[in-house]
Amino acid sequence: MPIGTQTDNIHSSVKTHALYGTLMRALDKFEAFKLGGPGIVALITPANQTASDYASPVRTFLYDGVNGEEADTAGFVCISAKEKPDRAKNEFESRCSDKVRAIVVAETRDLPPAIVVAVDTVIQLGPIEEGDLRAACQSVLKLKVSANQARKLLAFPQELMISALRRNRSASEILNRLKSISPDVGLGRPMGEETPLLEELHGYGDAKAWGLQLAADLKLWERGKLKWSEVDRGLLLSGPPGVGKTIFARALAQTCGVFFKATSVAQWQSKRAPWRLAEGNACRFRRCHRQCA
């Protein structure tokens, strides 16, 4: 259902309206379902959103404009990253498993097997984009925001930005208020910009296959089913700037659920590097047995 045909629910807040936009964009990947066809869809939230954030947009998408009998054939469930597998499975079975149309909104891809085999497709929800925010501000607050202003607004922590978005304030005034609280934010990459998962990248061949195997091995190691010595930790990517080496590394870290730090050999060798030890001292990092010169 396109924005503009739904009830006042979507127009109740900028956040809800903007997230509805991201929901519609994600469902473009399952067009038959978006147009009213049957199916069960699992939607994975961006890192900065909770599953419950999407409850209102999903409810509107599934139920707005349908009668009582049709409403009974649809269901949805929100699953947090901390949800116990048994509880998530039970919630899904009670709300979605017997429905013609259903949506599972989850904060993790590590879903119970009963849900994995039931869903027809898994789709990664994207972050709120400039267009989503501009449309939401116009619809909810009657506030005109330029693309450049929207980009700057999205660089601030989301809840702080939402709090600053008020009626009868101009976009410039809102930005000034935000900068007075967080002067160092708002100049770089939007905080909501999502790092892709490795499985979503294309064109990396054997490197991608290796990365996916590494992610699987790390899960086995965490569960105590694989020794650390059996985890392959060796990969060297080479090529000129701009071919996607850093994107691959970021995506690999995202899939593995680990922190990523972009650095360089020059930084490693710098005397100011915090991880560099005095000459002749043994490196104290766990699982490292080399000497640091």
C-alpha positions as CSV (number, residue, x, y, z in Angstrom):
1,M,0.0,0.0,0.0
2,P,1.7,3.3,-1.1
3,I,2.1,6.1,1.4
4,G,-0.9,8.4,1.0
5,T,-3.6,5.6,1.2
6,Q,-3.0,4.5,4.7
7,T,-4.7,5.6,7.9
8,D,-3.6,8.4,10.2
9,N,-1.4,5.8,12.0
10,I,1.5,6.4,9.6
11,H,1.1,10.2,9.9
12,S,1.3,10.1,13.7
13,S,5.1,10.5,13.8
14,V,8.1,11.3,11.6
15,K,9.8,8.1,12.7
16,T,6.9,5.9,11.9
17,H,6.3,7.5,8.5
18,A,10.0,7.2,7.6
19,L,10.2,3.6,8.6
20,Y,7.1,2.8,6.6
21,G,9.1,4.1,3.6
22,T,11.9,1.7,4.3
23,L,9.4,-1.1,4.7
24,M,7.9,-0.4,1.3
25,R,11.3,-0.2,-0.4
26,A,12.3,-3.6,1.2
27,L,9.1,-5.3,0.0
28,D,9.9,-4.3,-3.6
29,K,12.1,-7.4,-3.5
30,F,9.0,-9.6,-3.0
31,E,6.6,-7.7,-5.3
32,A,3.8,-10.3,-5.4
33,F,3.6,-10.2,-1.6
34,K,3.7,-6.4,-1.6
35,L,0.7,-6.4,-4.0
36,G,-1.4,-8.5,-1.7
37,G,-0.3,-12.1,-2.5
38,P,0.3,-14.9,0.0
39,G,3.6,-15.6,1.7
40,I,5.7,-15.2,4.9
41,V,8.5,-12.6,4.9
42,A,11.3,-12.2,7.4
43,L,12.6,-8.7,7.6
44,I,16.0,-8.0,9.3
45,T,16.3,-4.7,11.0
46,P,19.3,-2.3,10.5
47,A,21.7,-2.1,13.4
48,N,20.2,1.1,14.8
49,Q,16.6,0.0,14.8
50,T,14.7,-2.4,17.1
51,A,12.1,-4.9,15.8
52,S,9.4,-3.1,17.7
53,D,10.1,0.1,15.8
54,Y,8.4,-1.5,12.8
55,A,5.3,-2.8,14.6
56,S,3.2,0.2,13.5
57,P,4.4,0.3,9.9
58,V,3.9,-3.4,9.5
59,R,0.5,-3.4,11.1
60,T,-0.6,-0.6,8.8
61,F,0.7,-2.5,5.7
62,L,-1.1,-5.7,6.6
63,Y,-4.4,-4.5,8.0
64,D,-5.2,-1.1,6.7
65,G,-8.2,-1.1,4.4
66,V,-9.0,-4.8,4.8
67,N,-12.2,-6.3,6.4
68,G,-12.4,-8.5,9.4
69,E,-12.2,-11.8,7.5
70,E,-9.2,-10.7,5.5
71,A,-7.5,-9.4,8.7
72,D,-7.7,-12.8,10.2
73,T,-5.6,-14.3,7.4
74,A,-2.6,-12.0,8.2
75,G,-0.2,-11.8,11.1
76,F,3.2,-10.5,12.2
77,V,5.6,-10.9,15.0
78,C,8.6,-8.9,16.2
79,I,11.7,-10.7,17.5
80,S,14.5,-9.0,19.4
81,A,18.1,-10.1,19.3
82,K,17.8,-11.2,23.0
83,E,14.6,-13.3,22.4
84,K,15.0,-16.9,23.6
85,P,14.6,-19.3,20.6
86,D,11.8,-21.2,22.2
87,R,9.8,-18.1,22.9
88,A,10.4,-16.7,19.4
89,K,9.3,-20.1,17.9
90,N,6.1,-20.1,20.0
91,E,5.3,-16.5,19.2
92,F,5.7,-17.2,15.5
93,E,3.6,-20.3,15.6
94,S,0.8,-18.6,17.5
95,R,0.7,-15.4,15.3
96,C,2.0,-16.3,11.9
97,S,2.4,-20.0,11.0
98,D,-1.2,-20.6,10.0
99,K,-1.7,-17.2,8.2
100,V,-1.9,-16.6,4.5
101,R,0.2,-13.5,4.8
102,A,2.7,-12.9,7.6
103,I,5.7,-10.8,8.4
104,V,8.5,-11.6,10.9
105,V,10.5,-8.6,11.9
106,A,13.8,-9.7,13.6
107,E,16.9,-8.1,14.9
108,T,19.0,-11.1,14.0
109,R,19.3,-13.6,11.1
110,D,20.0,-16.4,13.6
111,L,16.3,-17.4,13.8
112,P,14.9,-20.7,15.1
113,P,14.8,-23.5,12.5
114,A,11.0,-23.6,12.6
115,I,10.9,-20.0,11.4
116,V,13.8,-20.4,8.8
117,V,12.0,-23.2,7.0
118,A,8.6,-21.5,7.1
119,V,9.5,-18.1,5.6
120,D,9.5,-17.6,1.8
121,T,12.2,-15.0,1.8
122,V,14.5,-13.0,4.1
123,I,15.0,-9.3,3.3
124,Q,17.4,-6.9,4.9
125,L,15.6,-3.6,5.8
126,G,17.6,-0.6,4.7
127,P,18.2,2.6,6.8
128,I,16.1,5.7,6.7
129,E,17.2,7.6,3.6
130,E,17.0,11.2,2.7
131,G,13.8,10.8,0.7
132,D,12.1,8.9,3.6
133,L,12.9,11.7,6.0
134,R,11.9,14.5,3.7
135,A,8.6,12.8,2.9
136,A,7.9,12.2,6.6
137,C,8.7,15.8,7.6
138,Q,6.5,17.1,4.9
139,S,3.6,14.8,5.7
140,V,3.7,14.9,9.5
141,L,5.1,18.3,10.3
142,K,4.4,20.2,7.0
143,L,8.1,21.0,7.1
144,K,10.1,21.3,3.9
145,V,13.6,19.8,4.2
146,S,16.2,19.9,1.4
147,A,18.2,16.8,0.4
148,N,21.3,18.3,1.9
149,Q,19.5,19.2,5.2
150,A,18.1,15.6,5.3
151,R,21.5,14.2,4.9
152,K,22.8,16.3,7.8
153,L,19.9,15.4,10.0
154,L,20.5,11.7,9.4
155,A,24.1,12.0,10.7
156,F,22.8,12.7,14.2
157,P,21.7,10.0,16.6
158,Q,18.2,9.1,15.5
159,E,16.3,9.6,18.8
160,L,18.0,13.0,19.2
161,M,17.1,14.0,15.7
162,I,13.5,12.9,16.1
163,S,13.2,14.9,19.4
164,A,14.4,18.0,17.6
165,L,11.9,17.7,14.8
166,R,9.0,19.9,15.9
167,R,6.2,21.8,14.2
168,N,6.8,25.5,13.6
169,R,10.6,25.0,13.4
170,S,12.6,25.4,10.2
171,A,15.1,22.8,9.1
172,S,17.9,25.3,9.7
173,E,16.8,25.9,13.3
174,I,16.5,22.2,14.0
175,L,20.1,21.6,12.7
176,N,21.4,24.5,14.8
177,R,19.8,23.0,17.9
178,L,21.3,19.6,17.2
179,K,24.8,21.0,16.5
180,S,24.6,22.9,19.8
181,I,24.2,19.5,21.6
182,S,26.5,17.4,19.4
183,P,28.8,19.8,17.6
184,D,31.1,17.0,16.2
185,V,28.2,15.1,14.6
186,G,26.5,15.9,11.4
187,L,29.5,16.2,9.1
188,G,30.2,12.7,8.1
189,R,28.5,9.5,7.0
190,P,24.9,9.1,8.2
191,M,24.7,7.0,11.3
192,G,21.9,5.0,9.8
193,E,23.9,4.0,6.8
194,E,24.0,0.2,6.8
195,T,27.1,-1.9,6.1
196,P,26.0,-4.7,3.8
197,L,26.4,-8.3,4.8
198,L,28.9,-10.4,2.9
199,E,26.2,-12.6,1.4
200,E,24.7,-9.5,-0.2
201,L,27.9,-8.6,-2.1
202,H,28.4,-9.7,-5.7
203,G,31.6,-10.4,-7.7
204,Y,34.0,-11.6,-5.0
205,G,34.2,-15.2,-6.1
206,D,36.4,-17.4,-3.9
207,A,37.0,-14.6,-1.4
208,K,33.3,-14.5,-0.6
209,A,33.1,-18.2,-0.3
210,W,36.0,-18.1,2.1
211,G,34.4,-15.4,4.2
212,L,31.1,-17.2,4.5
213,Q,32.9,-20.3,5.6
214,L,34.8,-18.2,8.2
215,A,31.5,-16.8,9.6
216,A,30.1,-20.4,9.8
217,D,33.3,-21.6,11.5
218,L,33.2,-18.8,14.1
219,K,29.7,-19.7,15.1
220,L,30.8,-23.3,15.5
221,W,33.8,-22.1,17.6
222,E,31.5,-20.0,19.8
223,R,29.3,-23.0,20.5
224,G,32.4,-25.1,21.4
225,K,32.0,-27.4,18.3
226,L,35.2,-26.3,16.6
227,K,38.7,-25.7,17.9
228,W,40.2,-22.2,17.4
229,S,43.2,-23.8,15.7
230,E,40.8,-25.2,13.1
231,V,39.5,-21.7,12.1
232,D,41.2,-20.5,9.0
233,R,42.4,-16.9,9.6
234,G,44.4,-16.3,6.4
235,L,43.2,-14.1,3.5
236,L,45.1,-11.6,1.4
237,L,43.2,-9.3,-1.0
238,S,45.2,-7.1,-3.4
239,G,44.4,-4.6,-6.0
240,P,44.3,-0.9,-6.8
241,P,42.2,1.6,-4.7
242,G,38.5,1.5,-5.4
243,V,38.0,-2.1,-6.3
244,G,36.2,-3.0,-3.1
245,K,38.8,-4.4,-0.7
246,T,37.6,-2.3,2.3
247,I,33.9,-2.9,1.5
248,F,34.6,-6.7,1.5
249,A,36.3,-6.4,4.9
250,R,33.5,-4.3,6.4
251,A,30.9,-6.8,5.0
252,L,32.9,-9.7,6.4
253,A,33.0,-8.2,9.8
254,Q,29.3,-7.5,9.7
255,T,28.5,-11.1,8.8
256,C,30.8,-12.4,11.5
257,G,29.4,-10.0,14.1
258,V,32.8,-8.5,15.0
259,F,34.2,-5.0,15.2
260,F,35.9,-3.6,12.1
261,K,38.8,-1.1,12.3
262,A,40.2,0.3,9.0
263,T,43.9,1.0,9.3
264,S,47.2,0.7,7.3
265,V,50.7,-0.8,7.5
266,A,52.0,2.7,8.1
267,Q,49.8,3.0,11.2
268,W,50.9,-0.4,12.4
269,Q,54.5,0.6,12.2
270,S,54.0,4.0,13.8
271,K,55.7,4.5,17.1
272,R,52.5,6.2,18.3
273,A,50.3,3.2,17.5
274,P,48.8,2.1,20.9
275,W,49.1,-1.6,20.1
276,R,52.9,-1.4,19.3
277,L,55.1,-2.6,22.2
278,A,58.5,-1.5,23.0
279,E,61.3,-3.1,21.0
280,G,62.2,-6.6,22.2
281,N,59.0,-7.1,24.3
282,A,56.9,-10.1,23.5
283,C,53.4,-9.3,22.2
284,R,50.8,-10.0,24.9
285,F,47.9,-10.4,22.5
286,R,46.1,-13.7,23.0
287,R,46.9,-16.4,20.4
288,C,49.9,-14.3,19.1
289,H,53.4,-15.8,19.5
290,R,55.4,-13.4,17.4
291,Q,57.8,-10.7,18.6
292,C,56.9,-7.0,18.0
293,A,59.9,-5.0,16.8
